[in-house]
Amino acid sequence: MDLFRRRTVREDAGLNVLDRNEATALVERLRRAGRTVVFTNGVFDLLHPGHVRYLKDARALGDALIVGLNSDASVRRNKGPHRPINPESERAELLEALECVDAVILFDEDTPADIIQVVGPDVLVKGADWPPDQIVGRETVEARGGRVVLIPVAPGYSTTALLERIRAAAR
């Protein structure tokens, strides 16, 4: 059984991501197979080793890692008009290329609350720099009997720091 079937849902942008119905179907197949579903989310702009380490650590917590990816519009609302640097299609492509990522789902809302409700993960993962009371979806996951895991942030890596280094080099 192909538990990780993907199809292009936004062919105009070349995105190969799950829509909400496909995410629901994937999670149902995984659960029927007795698999543990892990979910995390983020912008993942200027993908760096800190991101990769984080995603590998998240994947190690279960059998399938689903990544919620902020759309370009969502990123602009959250981070300002000059972000993201890379468009959602490229960010999704990079995430999908990682062996530790089993599926990507794009979301346009400001937070992943709706996607977390759809996915209903067994494990919700965030970076340890997030205070537990500010983790969107925590209550939803815990109410289902799931758990929230905070993964230490790899020191020395951040998109903001990368952007600063690029700006400094351009001066």
KAFEN-V17662 format. One record per residue. N is the residue number from 1. RES is the residue in three letters. SS is DSSP state (A for helix, B for strand, O for the rest). Layout:
n-><N,N>
res-><RES,RES>
ss-><SS,SS>
This chain:
n-><1,2,3,4,5,6,7,8,9,10,11,12,13,14,15,16,17,18,19,20,21,22,23,24,25,26,27,28,29,30,31,32,33,34,35,36,37,38,39,40,41,42,43,44,45,46,47,48,49,50,51,52,53,54,55,56,57,58,59,60,61,62,63,64,65,66,67,68,69,70,71,72,73,74,75,76,77,78,79,80,81,82,83,84,85,86,87,88,89,90,91,92,93,94,95,96,97,98,99,100,101,102,103,104,105,106,107,108,109,110,111,112,113,114,115,116,117,118,119,120,121,122,123,124,125,126,127,128,129,130,131,132,133,134,135,136,137,138,139,140,141,142,143,144,145,146,147,148,149,150,151,152,153,154,155,156,157,158,159,160,161,162,163,164,165,166,167,168,169,170,171>
res-><MET,ASP,LEU,PHE,ARG,ARG,ARG,THR,VAL,ARG,GLU,ASP,ALA,GLY,LEU,ASN,VAL,LEU,ASP,ARG,ASN,GLU,ALA,THR,ALA,LEU,VAL,GLU,ARG,LEU,ARG,ARG,ALA,GLY,ARG,THR,VAL,VAL,PHE,THR,ASN,GLY,VAL,PHE,ASP,LEU,LEU,HIS,PRO,GLY,HIS,VAL,ARG,TYR,LEU,LYS,ASP,ALA,ARG,ALA,LEU,GLY,ASP,ALA,LEU,ILE,VAL,GLY,LEU,ASN,SER,ASP,ALA,SER,VAL,ARG,ARG,ASN,LYS,GLY,PRO,HIS,ARG,PRO,ILE,ASN,PRO,GLU,SER,GLU,ARG,ALA,GLU,LEU,LEU,GLU,ALA,LEU,GLU,CYS,VAL,ASP,ALA,VAL,ILE,LEU,PHE,ASP,GLU,ASP,THR,PRO,ALA,ASP,ILE,ILE,GLN,VAL,VAL,GLY,PRO,ASP,VAL,LEU,VAL,LYS,GLY,ALA,ASP,TRP,PRO,PRO,ASP,GLN,ILE,VAL,GLY,ARG,GLU,THR,VAL,GLU,ALA,ARG,GLY,GLY,ARG,VAL,VAL,LEU,ILE,PRO,VAL,ALA,PRO,GLY,TYR,SER,THR,THR,ALA,LEU,LEU,GLU,ARG,ILE,ARG,ALA,ALA,ALA,ARG>
ss-><O,O,O,O,O,O,O,O,O,B,A,A,A,O,B,O,O,B,O,A,A,A,A,A,A,A,A,A,A,A,A,A,O,O,O,O,B,B,B,B,B,B,O,O,O,O,O,O,A,A,A,A,A,A,A,A,A,A,A,O,O,O,O,B,B,B,B,B,B,B,O,A,A,A,A,A,A,A,A,O,O,O,O,O,O,O,O,A,A,A,A,A,A,A,A,A,A,O,O,O,O,O,B,B,B,B,B,O,O,O,O,O,A,A,A,A,A,A,A,O,O,O,B,B,B,B,B,O,O,O,O,A,A,A,O,O,O,A,A,A,A,A,A,O,O,O,B,B,B,B,B,O,O,O,O,O,O,O,A,A,A,A,A,A,A,A,A,A,A,A,O>
